[in-house]
Amino acid sequence: MANQIIDTTETTSISSDDEFEKRILHSSPDSDFQDNSVNENDWSSSDDVSDNDTDDKEITYHHKETSIKKNIYWFDGHYLTDDVYVSSMTRFERRQACYYQEKLQEIGQQLRKENLILQPIYKDIGYHVESKNTFYNKVKQFMYQNKSYSIIFQLSRSSPTVSQNHLAKMVERIETTLNNLLCSKSINERQYMAMKIDRSTVRMNYLYFVSDTHKEGIPVQPIIICNNGPTIGISRYLGRLLGLLFNDATHCKKFHKAYNVIHDMEFYQKSGQLRPTTLFASFNINDLCINFSHHQVMDALEQFLNSYISSNNSIQGMTINTILQLVRLVLDEQYFIYNYNLYRQTAGSASGSSLTIPLVYIYLFYWQQNILQDLLTKNELFFGYRDEAFITWNRSEDELRILLTMANSQFSQPIWTITHIGSTIHFRDILITNDNGHLRTSIYHEETFQRLMCLSSYREILQPAIKEDTWTYLRAYFLKAIRYCSDQHTFNEEKNDMKWQLNRYQISDIIFNEAHAEIIHDFGTSDIDQPQTRSNSF
């Protein structure tokens, strides 16, 4: 091998005590100065990703592991990252880093003392505190019930190179396939470079768990980190390609900014499609992402490609057979480390893979294509974001439920969880209401099942965004309210809610008034409080 392949047995499969705690705090001291001038990115939701991140739009931030996150541990005492004392840091930054280290050590000590664990919240920003015994029992139950993960080898100190050897064999198989495809001109040089393995950074995927406080019982959610896995290049390239093909074939509106949904809903209303009886339905495909049959997905993908790709049976120079071969390669090479064990995922796909979501949607709509054809009418809207989707529906609720139930019965496992059907629905952080044929939108404030357990040591360092940077938070909140609220009444309600939040955290109303005044100035309007709609300037 030209370059050494990194073995990550010790760094990614750590003891059960500290196994999942490789997360950086959101109140990290390494924050840059931010310009408060108005720009389009200010309109984005707090969980929207950067527009420059074109490869992994379907991946939650839990999967976006940085080099800093890799070196944070909660329970072993190493709370500073390796580069805390680098020469590029100023004296103030080093002093601040030491301060945070002390606070993190206090938290770690208190967690150990009270037998608690601090976990990131799934699809949210924040942390959930829970008994370690409770958390690990949930993890054990998940691993026991889940049939998609099979143990290949139990790692031990007596066999320290097993994971590295297995990774080397994976790399060899994948590189051989890519080289053969390049030599046979099945892929071109550009595609090869996009898919090839970076031997200097490649490592085994690994699994950890986060808490889903949005569901009753606060279940655990598996997160597979595969940012430097051997198939990540193939997954990114094919995920982007298949996602675009599916969206075009099904008229699915994929978006990366939450307010794009509002724009399309407004157009839907203006075109006369939003009627007093129009229903909204949302569903989640998260469970299917973990459990889908590889054989059935490959059949559905082949059917989709044959029905969509032109007569020459190729797209971007790749034939259908080449695409199928590469997808099968990714699904076959799904290995990861968890709790000193080497696993293989034999069903579903890695949550951190860009290929997972496009494959699942293709499976949904092309495994039994005739059943779900009614959902793909051009007159209705179909929105997809990560593992969530919602549709508009202009027939009866009974018809919709019958269709969805019938679709579920045709698959070997439940394909989706219907989260809501009705005239009011929330999608991401937007509340959407059909008020007798009139569109109403506002900010959705989600309630969680999280118990409010907050140890005294946390309050200073694990601060909510409103405390960490009040000015930036207020500005973003105002901009979101302007973009989301469809009328002055809902906008005023958001202002009142923000004032309540400030009072809750003992923040002066002066800051609120100053941020409010700056927004007025930036938008060039003399009175932001006069009744008007979102289509006008606030």
N, C-alpha and C positions, 0 to 999 in steps of 0.2 A: 504493500500500500504506500502511496506517495506521501500521505499525511496520516498521522495517528487518529484513530477513531476514539472519541471520548467515551470512557466508561462512566456511567452515571449510577451505578449500583448504590454507592454510598450517599450520593447527593440527592437522589430522587426517591429512594426507598428507605426512608428513615424509620425510626421506631414509632410504635403506635402512639406514644405520648406527643411527639412533635410532628407527626407525619404530614399533617395537612396545613401546617401553619407557616407556609412560605409566602405570606402576603405582605406587601408593604402597606403601611398606614396611609390613609388618605391625607393625613395632616403631616405628611413628610416635609422636612425642612427645606428640601431642595426645590422650592418653587421659584419660578422666574418672575421678573417684573412683567406685568400685563398692561398693555395699552388699553385704556377705556374708550377709545374712539369707536364710533359706530361702524360695524362692518357686518356683512351678511351672516358670518358665523355666529354672531350674537343671538341670532334667531333660533339657533338649534336648541333642542332639548338637552338636558344635562347629560343624558346617556348617549347622545349621538356621537358617532365617531367622526374623526377628521375626514374631510373630503379627499385628502391625499391617500387615505388608506383604502385603496381600491380592491385589494386582494381579499380582505377578510371582513367584508361588510356584514356577513351573516354570523360572525363570531362575537360572543359576549366578552366584556372586558376581563372576565375571570380567566380567559384563555390567553390574554395578551401579556404573557410573562416577560418582564424586562430583566436585564442583567442584575438590577438591584433586587428585584423580588426573589431571585434565585438564592440569595444569600441571607435572607431574614428567617430566623428561627425564634419561636416563642418560648420554648421550654429548656433549651440547652444553655442559655445565658449569653449567646452570641447575638446581640441585638443590633450591632452596627454592621453595615455592609463593609466589604473589603476596601472600598474606595472612599471611606469616610474621611481619611486623613490625607487624601491626595493633595499634591502641592497646589493644584488649581483652586482649592477652596480658600476663601478669605479667613481671616482670624475670627470674624463674626460668625461665619458659617461653621467653622470648626467648633466654636463655643456653643452654637445652637445645636449642633449634632451631639455634642456631649450631654447637653441638657435633655435632648430627646432619648438618648441612651439611658440616662438615669430613670426617666419616666417609664420607659419600656421595661426596665428591670423591675421597677415597682409593680407594674402590671403583671409581669411574669411570676413574681413572688406571690402576689395575691391570688392569681389563678391557681398556682400549685397548692397554696394554703387551703383554698376553699374547693379544690378539686373541680375547677371550672375550665371550660374551653371557650375561646373567643373565635368565632367563625365569620368569614364574609357572608353577606346576604346575597342569595342568588338573584340575579337580574336587578340589583339595587346597589346603592352606595351606602355602606354602613356595616355594622358588625352585630352579631347575635351572640349573647352569652348564654351558655347552657352547661348543665352538669356533664362532665366528661363521660361518666358512665352512661347517661342517657344518649349522648351523641354517638358514642361508639357502639351501643346496642342497635341504634338505627342503622349505622353503617354495616354491622354484621348481618342484620336482617336483610338489608338491600343485597348484599353480596350473596347471601344464601338463596334468596328468591330469584335473583337475576340469573338467567340461563345463558346469557350472551358471553360471559367471561369464563374461560377455562384455564386452570393452572397448568403451565407447561413445566415449570421447574421451581423448586423452593431454594432460594439463594441462601448461602451460608458462607462463613469465613473459610471453610474447608474447600470451597470452590469459588474463589474470588473473581475469576475471569469469565464466568459463565455468561453473564449479560453482555460483556464486551465481545465475546466470541459469537454470540447469537446476533448481535448487531452487525458484526463484520460479515456474517453470512447473508443477512438481509441486504446489506449494501451491495454485496457481490451479485446477488440475484437481480436486484433492481437495476444496477448499472449494466449488467449483461443484457437485460431486456431493452433498455434505452439504447445501448450501443447497436444492438441488432436492428432496432427500428430505424435508427439513423442510417446505418449502412444500407438497408434495403429501401431507403428513401420514403419510408412510411411516415416519418416526421422530418421536418427540416431542421437546419442548424439553430434557428431562433427558438423553435419549440424545445429542442434538446437542451439548450442552455437554460431555458425557463424551468425545465423539469429535473435537471441533473442534481445530484447530491453534493452538498458542500461538505467535504470530508473534514474540514477544520472545525466545524461546529456540530456535526451530526451527533445525535444521541438518542437513547431510547425514550419513547413516550412514557409518561407516568400519570397516575390517577390520584386525585384527591377529591374531597367532598366539601360542599358548602351547604348552608342551611337555607331552605326555601320557606321564608316566613310568610309568604303570601298564601300558603296552603294550610288548612287545618291540621294540627298535629306537628307542624314544622318538620316535614320529611327532609332527608338529605338528598342532594342532587349531585351526581357524579360529574366531574370535570376532568377530561383527559387533555393534558398539555402535550401538543405535538408540534410546537413551533419549529423545532429543529429535528423533527423526525425524518427518517429516510424517504418517506413518500410525500413530504409536505409540498415540494415543487410540483409534482404531478397533480396533487389535490387542488392546489391553487389554480393551476392552469385549466384543468378540466372543470372545476367548480365554477369558474367565471364563464367558461364557454357554455356549459350545460344550463347554467342559470339564465343566461341571455336567451338561449334557444327556447327554454320552457316559458319564460315570460312572454316571448313573442308569440309562441304557439297558442298560449292560453289566455292572452291579454291580461295576464297578472301584472299589477302595478307594483313593482318593487321600488321602495323609496329608502332614502338614507337620512332624511330630515322629517321629523314628525309632522311639520306643518304642510308637507306635500300632500298628506291625506286630506287636510282641510281644503286645499286648492282643488283637488279632484272631486271632493264632495260638493263644493260650491258649483263646479261645472256640471255635475250630475243633477243638481237642483235646477240650474238655469236651463238645462236641456229638457226639462219636464219629466225626468225619470223619478224624482223623489215625490211620491204620492202620499196621501194621508195614511195609507195602509202599508207602506213600504217597511219591511223589517230589516234588521241588521242581525247577522249571526257571526260569532267568533268561535274559533277552535284552536286547539294547541296540539302539535304533533310531536312533542318532546319524547313521550314514551316510545313512539314508533321509531324515532331516530336511533334509539338504543337497541331495538329488538327486531327490526325488519329482516326478512329472509333474504339472504344474499342471492339465492337462486331466483326468487321471484323478482327482485329488483333488477337483476340482469336481463330477465325476460322482458320486463316493462321498459327498460332502457332501450333494448333492441327494437321493440315495437315502436317506441317513440321516435327513434332515429330513422327508422325505415319510413315512417309516415310523414316525417318533417323534412328530412334532407332530400335535396333534389336528385334527379335521375342519375347523376354521376356518382352518387353514393359517397360523397366526400364533403367535408367542410374544413376550411382553413388548411386544405391539402391533406387532411387526415381522413381515411376511410372509416366507415362504421366499424369494421372489424378492428381497426387500430384503436379507436376510442374504447370499444368494449374490452379489448385486451388490457389497456391501461387502467380502466376502472376496476377490472377483476384483480389486477396486480395490487392496487391499493387495498381492496377489501381482503385479499389473502394475506397481506403483510401487516396486519393490525396486531401488534404486540405492545405491551406496556408493563411497567413495573408498579407494583403496589404491595406495601407491607412485606418487603423482602421476598416477594414472589414474582415470577415472570408469568404473565398472563397472555392469552390470545383472545381477541374478540372475534367470536364466530358468527355473530348476528349483529345487525345494526352497524353503525360507523362511529368513529371517534367524534365526540362533541366538539372538539377543537378543529376539526377538519372543514375546510371550505367546500368540500365535495358533498358533505352529509346532507345539507338542506336541499340542494337541487335534486339529489338522488331520491330523497323521500317524497318530494312533490311529484316527480316523474312517476314514482311508484304509485302514488295515490291516484293519479289521473290517467295512467296508461296500463296499469295491471288489469283493471276491469273498466276499460275506457268508456263503454256505453253507459255505465251506471252514473257516472259523475258528469256526463256531457251537459246535463241541464245547468250545472253550476258555471259553465264556461260561456254562457250567452254573452254576446258583445254588448247587449243593452244593460248589463249589470256590472258592478265593480267587484273586483277581486284583488285584495291587498295582501301582500305577504311581507313579513318582517321576521327574520330569523325563524324560530319555530312557531310563530303565531301568524294567524291569518284571519281575515274577516271578509264577508261578502254582503252585498245588498240583495234583497229578495222581494219580488213584486207578486208573489203568489201567496197562498195561505201558509200559515205556520205548520199545519198538519202535513201538507205536501212536503215541506222542507224536512221535517223530522222523519217522515217516512223514507225520504230519499237518503238522508244521512244514516239512518238505522240500517237500511238495505245495503248501503255501501259498506258499513262496518261488518255486516254478516258475510261478505264475500272475501274477506281477508282472514288469514290464519291467526291474527291477533288484532286487538282493537287498534284502529288506525288513527284515531284522534279523540281528544276530549273536548266536547262542546262546552265552552265556557259561558256562553250566553246567547239567547235569541230574544229579540224584542225591539221596541222602538227607541230605546236608549241603550247605548253600549259604550264601553271604554276600550280604546285600542292604544297601547302604549300609555302615554300620559295625557291623552285627549279624551274628553267626555263628549260623545256625539249623540244628539237627540233629534229624532224626527217629531217635531211638534206640529202634528196635523198638516204635514206637507211642507213645513218650514224648517230649515236646518238651524240647529242651535249647537254651538260648540263652546267648550270651556276647558280649563285645566282639570284633569282628573287627579284627585287626592286619594291614593290607595290606602286602604286599611290593611294592616297585617295582623297576624296571630302572634307576633313577637311579644314576649313578656318584657316589660320595661325593667330589666335588671341592669343597673349601672353602678359599678363599684366606684368608690370615691376617687381612686387613682386614675380612672378612665377619663373623667370629665374634662381634664385639662388638655390631654393629648388626643383623645378620640373625639374631638369636637365635631358637631355637625357643620356643614358648609356655611351656614348662616353665622356661626361664631368664628369659624376659621378665617373667613374673608367676607365680612358683612357687606362691604360696598359692592364687590363683584357679584355676590349672591343676589343682592337687591336689584342690581342692574339687569342681570339675567332674568330674574323673576318678572320685572316690569316688562321686558321685551317679550317674554313668553306670553304674559297675560294679554298684551296688545295683539299679538299674533293669533292667540287661541280664542279669545273671548269674542263671541259673535254680536254682543250688544253691550251697552253701557252698564246695565244692571249687573251682569255677571262680572264685568271688569271691576266694578265697585266692590263686589263681594270678595274678589281676589285681593284688592287693596286692604280691605278690612281683615282678611285672613292673615295677610302679611304683617299688619300692625299687631295682631294678636301674637304671632310668632315672635316678633321683636320684644314684646312685653314679657313673653314667657322666658326669654333668655336675657332679660334685663338690659336690652339695648335701647338707647335713647331714640325718641321719635325724631330728633334732629337729623339723624342719619337718614331716616326714611324720607323726610322732607327734602333733604339735599339731593338724594338719588332721584326722587320724583321730579324735582326742578331741573336736574340735568337732562332727564329724558325729554321733558318739555322743550328744553333748549335745543337738543340734538335733532328733534323732529320738526323744529321750526313752527310749532303751534303754540298759541297763546294760552289755551285752556284745555288741558287734557281731560277735564272732568265734564265737559259738555256732552250731553247725550248724542251718540252717533254709533255707527256700526263699524265692524272690522274693515269693511271695504273702504271706509274713509280713514283719514289720519286721526289718531287719537290726539 
